[in-house]
Amino acid sequence: MVAALGMLLRAMSRRRWRSWLLLSLLVALVSGLVLASAATGRRTASAFPRFKAAHGYDAFLFTVTPKPKIATRPEVASVTPVGAVGFGTPTCTCPRPIANSGVAVFEVPPKDLPHVVKLVAGRMPDQSDPYQVLASFSLQQDAGLRVGTVIRVPLYAASQRAALLSGVGARPGGPTVNLRVVGIEAADGEFPGTGSPSHNVYTTRAFARTVNPKTVVLAAYLIRLRGGPADLPRFEAHARALGVANVLDLDAQTTAVTSSIRPQALGWWILAGLAALTGIIVVAQALARQAAAESEPYVTLSALGVSRRQLAALTMTTTLLIAVAGVAGGVALAVALSPLTPVGEARIAEPSPGLAFDSLILVPGATAAVIVVLALGVWPAARAARTRPAPQAAPALPSRVVALLAGARVPVSAVIGVRHALERGRDRAAVPAGPAVAGSVLAVTALCATAVFGASLSHLTSTPALYGQPFDLAFSPGSAPPSFSQLAASLTGDRAISDVSLGAGEPVSINGRTVSGIAGQSLRGRLLQTAVSGRLPRADDEVALGAITLRQVGAHVGSLVRVEAPGIQGRTRASLDRVVGTAVFAPNVGTAGLGTGAVLTLDGLLGDHCAPGRAGQACQVRAVTEAGGTILVRAAPGPGRTATLARLARAYPDAVQFPATPVNLANFGQAVNFPLIFGLILVLFGVATLVHLLLLSVARRRPELGLLKRSGSSAASWRSPSCGRPRPSPWWGSSSACQPGSPRAG
């Protein structure tokens, strides 16, 4: 039996090798894209944990004076000393100004620098050059700096140490250094997560030797603990006992960053599932067509004594060869695509970019792909093996479209082409055209749906007002001038600004569930908060909730909810408020998600603390100041809008905050265009399916085409310069191209 199967396979391969190769390429394309998507999902999900293992730390300690005893603690695995340089507001020739908040200039020992940072672009600084630095990728994203940018940093003089530590806001009196960025790096604490990222600059050994004697350098430490987060509480207690000013938990940020990347990983896994589902349908149709084409000689083989089991084994052997060759090509395709992934924030965190062979995905996935292809080939093989001589089949019903074209006296070649495309045919010329047409229609429909979804997602990510940011800039002044009230008055009086709002946030309880409460009051123009449905609250006994919060508390627009809101000075307001709408929340207001939170009026949050009227507005400004609130502004529309925003950023560099796209939304919608990728996958599958169908249909109808050609149905016979315009002919046959008496008639 094995010898007979081998002989039959060799004989069939001489006729079918092209269709086998094309079917193998189709399997390679499907399995490769599915495996690549699944491997990318796993690589994306594990990118930051692996970055943390290579470049991460458990705690960051900031001290006024060095604390060498920190390294002697039993729970400490390693200590990296860091020097923190005192400086004022940095400037650069960047598209956007550098916000002073969150910026730090660090000195790390050269031997430890590769373990602290991951080089994203450019090169490491020359340790003998005092003015070469690395800059964080967060600075690149927020300010637009790049390799070659020069940052001007005013330094505090050594004599200003006491003023710097007291936080009185004295101007830097030391030298101003010009630092040239030679590389972009990523380090622990610089990823946005759910809050504002750190903006770090790393100097060289030559900078410490040349500049440190002229300025203020404070001590800091990066700590790795033996037990990880479990040892942090005990270590923090001992560190504070030694006089450490601040201990930052870097492990807590890991959870936030991993959560922000998770939607992108989920998107890749969903894409893999959709591609697998679509690919199974495509491969199943292709295997059915291939089995039908290969079953032509089975009647003869059956008459010669070949059993049904042997015929089925022959088809399954062919399917196995196609599956193994195709899946091997799919694994190669998945590995070849791996340097393109991951993308976005996960790509920055990926510690090992380039080619990647994920054995935990590719090996089980390849095995499963072979099994799936074999399973899809069982039914076509069994059906092809059921061969028996059949009586003359009834003629197939002609297509109505073909009949209409024939009645419209369309050229014969066009009518025959449409008939081959729409009619199945009979006997050995039969081709399952219906499923192919239906599959093409479904592919085009899915492509249109993904295009619409992609356009909607792009519109969402490019329109901040839709995700809770109808403002252009936010201001949160600190202890340095101007004060909160002075800044509010200055912004309200600026005629280039159309809308100014006060904003404050406090935790509130809605039907017993604690969420972030946002209180706003318009100083000019409209309140800068986004309502999804209904409206924003106007009275003290009204509230707008996020869609998720609305569902969690079992409420709806128009219902009453119990609100418990603490006042600025410890007062608590408990009342039944009416839900007047749903709202969406910006990522920098302290909420846990776009649809989680509550919006109240400012008076509603503060209770009876402030009286209405002009005096009431002044009271509200003071109350928001005590609450550490913000001032939201929107520039007036027009050609000068960009210049206005740049002017405000330059005027208040220490207070300005630039709106940020929600990290979850950015990772899903901006870093990866999943609808576009799925649309391209559908196009590739559709093209491969049509090519395979055309190859089989042309091969099976070759005798018919040869007969047409032999009878004179060639391109030259339809229109010849020596014959004039041809006479129309019926669709079921052909006609002579020349009328009797013409030069070619004979």
C-alpha positions in Angstrom: 0.0 0.0 0.0 2.8 2.4 0.9 4.5 1.8 -2.5 1.3 2.3 -4.3 0.6 5.6 -2.5 4.1 6.7 -3.3 3.7 6.0 -6.9 0.3 7.8 -7.0 1.8 10.8 -5.1 4.7 11.1 -7.6 2.2 10.9 -10.5 -0.1 13.5 -9.0 2.8 15.8 -8.0 3.8 16.3 -11.7 0.3 17.7 -12.4 -0.6 19.3 -9.0 2.7 20.7 -7.7 1.7 24.3 -8.5 -1.6 24.1 -6.6 0.1 22.2 -3.7 2.7 25.0 -3.5 0.1 27.7 -3.5 -1.9 25.9 -0.9 1.2 25.5 1.3 1.9 29.2 0.9 -1.7 29.9 2.0 -1.3 27.8 5.1 2.1 29.5 5.7 0.5 32.9 5.5 -2.4 32.0 7.8 -0.4 30.2 10.4 2.5 32.7 10.2 0.2 35.7 10.9 -1.6 34.0 13.7 1.6 32.8 15.4 3.2 36.2 14.9 0.1 37.9 16.5 0.1 35.5 19.4 3.8 35.7 20.0 3.6 39.5 19.9 0.8 39.5 22.5 2.9 37.5 24.9 6.0 39.5 24.1 4.1 42.7 24.7 2.6 41.5 28.0 6.0 40.4 29.3 8.0 43.4 28.0 7.9 45.6 31.1 8.4 42.7 33.6 11.5 41.7 31.7 12.6 45.3 31.5 12.2 45.5 35.3 14.3 42.3 35.8 17.1 43.8 33.6 17.0 47.5 34.6 14.5 47.8 37.4 14.9 48.6 41.1 12.6 48.2 44.1 13.1 51.6 45.8 14.5 55.1 45.2 15.9 56.9 48.2 16.4 60.7 48.3 18.6 62.0 51.1 20.1 65.3 52.0 23.5 63.8 53.1 25.0 60.4 52.0 23.8 57.4 54.0 26.4 54.6 53.4 24.8 52.4 56.1 21.9 51.7 53.7 24.0 49.1 52.0 24.6 47.1 55.2 20.9 46.3 55.7 20.3 42.5 55.4 17.4 42.9 53.1 19.4 45.0 50.6 20.7 43.1 47.6 22.5 46.0 45.8 22.8 49.7 46.1 23.6 52.2 43.2 24.6 55.6 44.4 23.1 58.5 42.4 23.9 62.2 42.6 21.0 64.6 42.1 22.1 68.0 40.7 20.2 71.2 41.9 19.0 73.3 38.9 16.3 75.7 37.8 13.9 75.5 34.8 15.7 74.0 31.8 15.1 75.2 28.3 15.8 73.8 24.8 15.2 74.4 21.1 12.4 71.9 21.2 8.9 72.0 19.7 7.4 72.2 23.2 8.9 73.7 26.4 10.2 71.4 29.1 8.0 71.4 32.2 10.1 71.8 35.3 8.0 69.3 37.3 9.4 65.8 37.3 12.7 66.8 35.7 15.9 65.5 37.3 19.6 65.6 36.5 21.3 62.5 37.8 24.9 61.3 38.1 25.3 57.5 38.0 28.7 55.7 38.1 29.7 54.7 34.6 29.9 51.0 35.4 26.3 51.1 36.7 24.8 53.2 33.9 24.1 50.3 31.5 22.2 48.5 34.3 20.2 51.5 35.2 19.1 52.6 31.7 18.3 50.9 28.4 19.6 52.8 25.4 16.7 53.4 23.0 18.4 55.6 20.4 21.8 57.2 19.8 24.7 56.1 21.9 26.1 56.2 25.4 27.8 59.5 26.4 31.6 59.9 26.4 32.5 59.9 30.0 35.4 62.2 29.3 33.0 64.9 27.9 31.3 66.9 30.7 28.5 68.1 28.4 27.3 64.9 26.7 24.1 63.5 28.3 21.4 60.9 28.0 17.8 62.1 28.0 14.7 60.0 28.9 12.3 58.9 26.1 9.6 60.7 28.1 11.3 64.0 27.5 11.5 63.0 23.8 7.7 62.4 23.8 6.6 65.4 25.9 9.1 68.1 24.7 10.1 66.7 21.3 13.8 66.7 21.9 16.0 64.3 20.0 19.6 63.2 19.6 21.6 66.4 19.0 19.3 68.7 21.0 21.0 71.1 23.4 19.4 71.6 26.8 20.3 74.8 28.7 20.3 74.1 32.5 20.8 76.9 35.0 22.5 75.4 38.1 22.2 76.6 41.7 25.4 77.8 43.2 27.1 75.9 46.0 26.2 78.7 48.4 22.5 78.3 47.7 22.3 74.8 49.2 20.1 76.0 52.2 17.8 78.0 49.9 17.3 75.0 47.6 16.5 72.6 50.5 14.1 75.1 52.0 12.1 75.4 48.8 11.8 79.2 48.9 12.0 79.4 45.1 15.2 81.3 44.8 16.6 81.8 41.3 19.6 79.7 40.4 22.8 81.7 40.9 25.3 79.2 39.5 26.6 78.6 36.0 24.3 77.7 33.1 25.5 74.6 31.2 24.7 73.5 27.7 24.1 69.8 27.7 24.0 68.0 24.3 21.8 64.9 24.0 23.7 62.0 22.4 21.3 59.2 23.4 17.7 58.5 24.3 17.2 56.1 27.2 14.5 54.3 29.2 14.8 53.8 32.9 12.6 52.6 35.8 10.1 55.3 36.8 10.1 57.0 33.4 7.1 55.1 32.0 3.8 57.0 32.3 1.7 54.2 33.8 -1.3 56.0 35.3 0.5 59.2 36.4 3.1 61.7 35.1 6.4 60.1 34.1 9.8 61.2 35.3 12.0 63.3 32.9 15.6 62.3 33.6 18.9 63.5 32.3 22.1 61.4 33.0 25.5 63.2 33.0 29.0 61.8 32.8 32.0 61.4 35.1 33.6 64.5 33.6 30.5 66.5 34.5 30.8 65.5 38.1 34.5 66.4 38.2 34.1 69.7 36.4 30.7 71.1 37.5 30.0 69.5 41.0 32.3 71.9 42.9 30.2 74.9 41.6 26.7 73.6 42.3 24.6 71.7 44.8 24.5 67.9 44.6 22.3 65.8 46.8 22.5 62.1 47.5 20.1 59.4 46.3 20.2 55.7 46.0 18.6 53.0 43.8 17.9 49.9 45.9 17.4 46.3 44.9 15.9 44.2 47.8 16.5 40.5 48.2 12.8 39.7 48.8 11.5 42.3 46.4 8.3 44.2 47.4 7.8 42.0 50.5 10.9 43.5 52.1 10.0 47.1 51.3 8.0 48.0 54.5 10.7 46.8 56.8 13.4 48.5 54.7 11.5 51.7 54.5 11.1 51.8 58.3 14.9 51.4 58.8 15.6 54.0 56.1 13.5 56.6 57.7 15.1 55.9 61.0 18.4 56.8 59.4 17.0 60.1 58.3 16.1 59.4 54.7 14.0 62.2 53.4 11.9 60.2 50.9 11.5 56.6 49.8 9.8 56.0 46.5 8.2 52.6 45.9 9.2 51.7 42.3 7.4 48.3 42.5 4.1 50.0 42.8 4.7 51.7 39.5 5.3 48.4 37.9 1.7 47.3 38.3 0.5 50.6 36.8 2.8 50.3 33.8 1.9 46.7 33.2 -1.8 47.5 33.4 -1.3 50.3 30.9 0.4 47.9 28.4 -2.2 45.1 28.9 -4.8 46.5 26.4 -2.2 46.4 23.7 -1.4 42.8 24.5 -5.1 42.0 24.6 -5.5 43.6 21.2 -2.8 41.3 19.7 -4.4 38.2 21.2 -7.8 39.3 19.8 -6.2 39.9 16.4 -4.6 36.4 16.6 -8.1 34.9 17.3 -9.8 36.7 14.5 -7.0 35.9 12.1 -7.2 32.2 13.1 -11.0 32.1 12.7 -10.8 33.7 9.3 -7.9 31.6 8.3 -9.7 28.4 9.2 -12.6 29.3 6.9 -10.2 30.2 4.1 -8.0 27.0 4.4 -11.1 24.8 4.7 -12.5 26.1 1.4 -9.1 25.7 -0.2 -8.7 22.1 1.0 -12.2 21.3 -0.3 -11.4 22.7 -3.7 -8.1 20.9 -3.8 -9.6 17.6 -2.8 -12.4 18.0 -5.5 -9.7 18.7 -8.1 -7.6 15.7 -7.1 -10.5 13.3 -7.1 -10.8 13.3 -10.9 -8.9 10.1 -11.5 -10.4 8.4 -8.4 -13.2 6.7 -10.4 -10.6 5.0 -12.6 -8.4 4.1 -9.7 -11.4 2.6 -7.9 -12.2 0.5 -11.0 -8.6 -0.7 -10.9 -9.1 -2.0 -7.3 -7.9 0.9 -5.1 -10.1 1.0 -2.0 -11.8 4.0 -0.5 -9.5 3.8 2.5 -6.5 4.0 0.2 -8.0 6.9 -1.7 -8.7 8.8 1.5 -5.2 8.0 2.7 -3.8 9.4 -0.5 -5.7 12.7 0.0 -4.7 12.9 3.7 -1.1 12.3 2.8 -1.2 15.2 0.4 -2.9 17.3 3.1 -0.2 16.3 5.7 2.6 17.3 3.3 0.9 20.7 2.7 0.3 21.2 6.4 3.9 20.4 7.4 5.4 22.6 4.7 2.9 25.4 5.2 3.3 25.5 9.0 7.1 25.4 8.7 6.9 28.4 6.5 4.5 30.0 9.0 7.0 29.6 11.8 9.7 31.2 9.6 7.3 34.1 8.8 6.5 34.6 12.4 10.2 34.8 13.3 10.9 37.1 10.4 8.1 39.5 11.5 9.4 39.5 15.2 11.8 42.5 14.7 8.8 44.7 13.9 7.2 44.0 17.3 6.3 45.0 20.0 5.4 48.6 19.3 4.6 51.7 21.3 5.4 51.7 25.0 6.1 48.0 25.0 8.8 48.4 22.3 10.6 50.9 24.6 10.4 48.5 27.5 11.5 45.4 25.4 15.0 44.6 26.7 15.9 42.3 23.7 14.6 43.8 20.4 15.2 42.0 17.1 14.6 38.5 16.0 12.8 36.4 18.6 11.9 32.7 18.7 9.2 32.3 21.4 9.3 28.5 21.9 6.3 28.6 24.3 4.1 30.0 21.5 5.6 28.8 18.2 6.2 25.1 19.1 2.7 24.4 20.5 1.1 26.8 18.0 2.8 25.0 15.1 1.7 21.6 16.4 -1.8 22.8 16.8 -1.8 24.4 13.3 -0.8 21.0 11.7 -3.5 19.2 13.6 -6.1 21.8 12.6 -5.2 21.6 8.9 -5.4 17.8 9.0 -8.7 18.0 10.8 -10.0 20.4 8.1 -8.9 17.9 5.4 -10.7 14.8 6.8 -14.1 15.6 5.4 -12.9 16.6 1.9 -10.8 13.5 1.8 -13.7 11.2 2.8 -16.0 12.9 0.3 -13.5 12.6 -2.5 -12.9 8.9 -1.7 -16.7 8.1 -2.2 -16.3 7.7 -6.0 -18.7 5.7 -8.1 -19.9 5.9 -11.6 -23.0 8.1 -11.8 -25.7 8.4 -14.4 -25.7 11.4 -16.7 -26.2 14.4 -14.4 -29.0 16.8 -15.2 -27.7 20.0 -16.8 -26.9 22.7 -14.3 -29.2 25.6 -14.1 -27.8 28.6 -15.9 -27.1 31.8 -14.1 -29.7 34.6 -14.6 -26.9 37.1 -14.8 -25.3 35.2 -17.6 -28.7 35.0 -19.4 -29.2 38.7 -19.1 -25.7 39.4 -20.5 -26.3 37.1 -23.4 -29.6 38.8 -24.1 -27.9 42.1 -24.1 -25.6 40.9 -26.9 -22.4 41.2 -24.8 -19.3 39.9 -26.5 -18.9 36.1 -26.2 -15.6 36.2 -24.3 -17.2 38.4 -21.5 -20.2 36.1 -21.3 -18.1 33.0 -21.0 -16.0 34.6 -18.4 -19.0 35.6 -16.3 -20.4 32.1 -16.7 -17.2 30.5 -15.4 -17.2 32.9 -12.5 -20.8 32.3 -11.4 -21.7 28.8 -12.5 -20.4 25.7 -10.8 -20.1 23.6 -13.9 -20.5 19.9 -14.2 -18.4 16.7 -14.0 -14.6 17.3 -14.0 -15.1 21.0 -14.9 -17.1 21.6 -11.7 -15.6 24.5 -9.6 -17.3 25.6 -6.3 -17.6 29.2 -7.3 -20.4 30.0 -4.8 -18.4 29.6 -1.6 -15.6 31.6 -3.1 -17.9 34.5 -4.1 -19.5 34.3 -0.6 -16.1 34.4 1.0 -15.1 37.4 -1.0 -18.3 39.2 -0.1 -17.7 38.5 3.6 -14.0 39.6 3.3 -15.0 42.9 1.7 -17.7 43.4 4.4 -15.3 42.7 7.2 -12.7 45.0 5.5 -15.2 47.9 5.3 -16.2 47.3 9.0 -12.6 47.4 10.2 -12.0 50.6 8.1 -15.0 52.3 9.8 -13.8 51.1 13.2 -10.3 52.3 12.5 -11.4 55.7 11.4 -13.6 56.1 14.5 -10.7 55.0 16.8 -8.3 57.5 15.1 -10.9 60.3 15.5 -11.3 59.4 19.2 -7.5 59.5 19.9 -7.0 62.7 17.9 -9.9 64.6 19.6 -9.1 65.1 23.3 -12.5 66.5 24.1 -14.0 63.1 23.4 -12.0 61.4 26.1 -12.4 64.1 28.8 -9.9 66.7 27.9 -11.7 69.7 26.3 -8.9 72.0 27.6 -5.5 72.9 26.1 -3.4 73.5 29.2 -3.7 72.9 33.0 -1.9 75.0 35.6 -1.0 73.9 39.1 1.3 76.5 40.7 3.4 75.7 43.7 5.0 77.8 46.3 6.8 80.0 43.8 5.0 83.1 42.4 2.5 83.7 41.0 0.0 82.4 43.5 -3.0 80.5 42.6 -5.3 83.5 42.9 -3.0 85.7 40.9 -2.7 83.1 38.2 -6.5 82.6 38.0 -7.0 86.4 37.7 -4.3 86.7 35.0 -5.7 83.8 32.9 -9.3 85.0 33.3 -8.3 88.5 32.0 -6.4 87.2 29.0 -8.6 87.8 25.9 -6.8 85.2 23.9 -8.3 82.5 26.2 -11.9 81.6 25.6 -12.6 79.3 28.6 -11.2 79.2 32.1 -12.3 76.7 34.7 -11.3 75.8 38.3 -11.0 72.2 39.1 -10.5 70.3 42.4 -10.6 66.6 43.3 -11.6 64.7 46.4 -12.7 61.1 47.0 -16.5 60.8 47.2 -18.8 57.9 48.0 -21.6 57.1 45.6 -24.1 54.6 47.1 -21.3 53.3 49.3 -18.7 53.0 46.5 -15.7 55.3 46.7 -14.6 56.9 43.5 -12.7 60.1 42.5 -14.9 63.1 42.7 -14.2 66.1 40.3 -15.6 69.5 41.1 -15.5 72.3 38.6 -16.5 75.9 38.3 -16.3 78.1 35.2 -14.5 81.4 35.7 -15.2 82.3 32.1 -16.8 80.5 29.2 -18.1 77.0 29.5 -17.1 74.4 32.1 -14.2 72.4 30.7 -15.5 68.9 31.4 -16.9 66.4 28.9 -20.5 65.1 29.2 -21.2 61.9 27.2 -25.0 62.0 27.6 -27.4 64.2 29.5 -25.6 67.3 30.9 -23.1 68.4 33.6 -24.4 69.3 37.0 -25.6 72.9 37.6 -27.0 72.7 41.1 -25.5 71.5 44.4 -27.8 68.5 44.5 -26.9 67.2 41.0 -24.1 64.8 39.9 -22.8 63.3 36.7 -21.2 59.9 36.8 -18.9 57.9 34.6 -20.5 55.0 32.6 -18.6 52.4 34.7 -19.5 54.0 38.0 -23.2 54.4 36.9 -23.3 50.7 36.2 -21.5 49.7 39.4 -23.8 51.7 41.7 -26.9 50.4 39.9 -28.1 53.9 38.8 -29.3 55.6 35.6 -29.7 59.1 34.4 -32.6 60.6 36.4 -32.2 58.4 39.5 -31.2 59.5 42.9 -27.9 58.4 44.5 -26.5 59.0 48.0 -23.4 61.1 47.8 -20.9 61.6 50.7 -18.3 64.2 49.9 -15.7 65.6 52.3 -15.3 69.3 52.3 -12.0 71.2 52.0 -11.8 71.9 55.7 -13.0 68.5 56.9 -16.7 69.0 56.4 -18.7 66.1 55.1 -21.7 66.6 52.8 -24.2 63.7 52.7 -27.2 64.1 50.5 -29.4 62.5 47.8 -28.3 63.9 44.4 -30.0 63.4 41.1 -27.9 61.9 38.3 -28.2 64.3 35.4 -25.7 62.8 32.9 -22.7 60.6 32.2 -19.2 62.0 31.9 -15.8 60.9 30.7 -12.6 61.7 32.7 -9.2 62.9 31.7 -6.2 60.7 32.7 -4.6 63.3 35.0 -7.6 63.8 37.3 -6.8 60.8 39.5 -9.5 58.5 38.3 -9.1 54.8 37.7 -10.4 54.9 34.2 -12.1 57.0 31.6 -15.5 55.9 32.8 -14.9 55.9 36.6 -15.6 58.9 38.7 -18.2 61.6 39.6 -18.6 65.3 38.6 -20.2 67.7 41.1 -20.4 71.5 41.2 -17.7 73.2 43.2 -20.2 74.5 45.7 -21.6 71.0 45.9 -18.2 69.6 46.9 -17.5 72.4 49.4 -21.0 72.5 50.9 -21.9 75.9 52.4 -18.3 76.9 52.7 -18.5 79.8 50.1 -21.3 82.2 49.6 -22.6 83.0 46.1 -21.6 86.1 44.1 -18.3 87.8 43.5 -17.1 87.2 47.1 -18.1 83.6 46.6 -15.8 83.3 43.5 -12.9 84.6 45.5 -13.7 82.1 48.2 -13.8 79.3 45.7 -10.4 80.2 44.4 -9.0 80.1 48.0 -10.7 76.8 48.6 -9.4 75.2 45.4 -5.9 76.5 46.4 -6.1 74.7 49.7 -7.3 71.5 47.9 -4.3 71.7 45.5 -6.6 72.1 42.5 -5.9 73.2 38.9 -6.9 75.9 36.5 -8.0 74.6 33.1 -7.8 76.9 30.0 -8.8 76.6 26.4 -7.4 79.1 23.9 -9.7 81.0 21.6 -10.0 79.4 18.2 -8.2 81.0 15.3 -4.8 81.3 13.6 -3.2 82.6 16.8 -4.2 79.7 19.0 -0.9 77.8 18.8 1.0 81.0 19.5 -1.2 81.7 22.5 -0.5 78.2 24.0 3.3 78.7 23.4 3.2 82.1 25.1 1.4 80.7 28.2 3.8 77.8 28.5 6.8 80.3 28.4 5.1 82.6 30.8 4.4 80.0 33.5 7.0 77.2 33.0 6.8 76.0 36.6 3.1 75.8 36.7 2.0 74.5 33.2 0.9 70.9 32.7 0.4 69.6 29.2 -2.6 67.2 28.6 -1.7 63.6 28.1 -3.5 61.0 26.1 -4.7 58.2 28.3 -2.0 55.6 28.3 -4.5 52.7 27.8 -6.1 54.5 24.9 -2.8 55.4 23.4 -1.4 51.9 23.6 -4.5 50.5 21.9 -5.4 53.2 19.5 -2.2 55.1 18.6 0.6 52.7 18.9 -1.1 49.8 17.1 -3.8 50.3 14.4 -5.4 46.9 14.9 -8.3 47.5 12.4 -5.8 48.4 9.7 -3.7 45.3 10.4 -6.8 43.0 10.4 -7.9 44.6 7.2 -4.6 43.9 5.6 -4.8 40.3 6.8 -8.2 39.9 5.2 -6.9 41.3 1.9 -3.9 38.9 1.9 -6.2 36.0 2.7 -8.6 37.0 0.0 -6.0 37.5 -2.7 -4.4 34.1 -1.8 -7.8 32.4 -2.0 -8.7 33.9 -5.3 -5.3 33.0 -6.8 -5.8 29.4 -5.6 -9.3 29.3 -7.0 -8.2 30.7 -10.4 -5.4 28.2 -10.6 -7.7 25.3 -10.0 -10.5 26.6 -12.2 -8.3 27.2 -15.1 -6.7 23.8 -14.8 -10.1 22.0 -14.6 -11.5 24.0 -17.5 -8.5 23.8 -19.7 -10.1 21.4 -22.2 -13.1 23.7 -22.6 -10.8 26.7 -23.1 -8.8 24.7 -25.7 -12.0 23.8 -27.5 -13.0 27.5 -27.7 -9.6 28.4 -28.9 -9.6 25.7 -31.5 -13.0 26.8 -32.8 -11.7 30.3 -33.4 -12.6 32.1 -30.2 -9.3 34.0 -30.0 -8.7 37.6 -29.3 -7.9 38.3 -32.9 -11.2 36.7 -34.1 -13.3 39.2 -32.2 -12.1 42.3 -33.9 -9.8 42.3 -37.0 -8.7 45.4 -39.0 -9.4 43.5 -42.2 -12.9 42.3 -41.2 -14.5 45.4 -39.6 -16.9 45.1 -36.7 -17.7 41.4 -35.8 -21.2 40.1 -35.8 -22.6 39.4 -32.4 -23.0 35.7 -31.6 -24.9 33.7 -29.0 -23.2 33.2 -25.7 -23.2 29.4 -25.8 -21.0 29.2 -28.9 -18.7 31.1 -31.2 -19.0 32.7 -34.6 -16.7 33.5 -37.4 -15.0 36.9 -37.1 -15.6 37.7 -40.8 -18.8 37.9 -42.8 -19.1 35.9 -46.0 -17.3 37.7 -48.8 -14.8 39.3 -46.5 -11.0 38.9 -47.2 -10.8 36.2 -44.5 -14.1 34.5 -45.1 -13.7 31.2 -46.7 
